[in-house]
Amino acid sequence: MKIIVTDREGGERELEATDGWRVMEIIRDAGLPISAECGGACACATCHVYVDPSWFARLEPRGEEENDMLDLAFEVQDNSRLSCQITMTPELDGLKVTLAPE
């Protein structure tokens, strides 16, 4: 499986993804600049990403905690998600996300 991540400068990287891992973990472990300060506990918004519109409807809906944390994020858009709240599955193979501004 893979995910395709666009960094803040517009560069695109294809990353190997593991079933059951959070998208935040995959991005962080690849060395891309994502803070993920809370380590995936949905207690900050430092793993904010924009999900490609063609993929957004395939994700589980945002929970109340995620919505609360996104209220604290910068430049939130309709396709904003916290990458710690997206768990990779075979159905998400090829998922495209863009790192949001810090």
Secondary structure, DSSP 8 states (H G I E B T S, - for coil): -EEEEE-TTS-EEEEE--TT-BHHHHHHHTT-S---TTSSSSS-STTEEEE-HHHHTTS----HHHHHHHTTSSS--TTEEEGGG-B--GGGTTEEEEE---
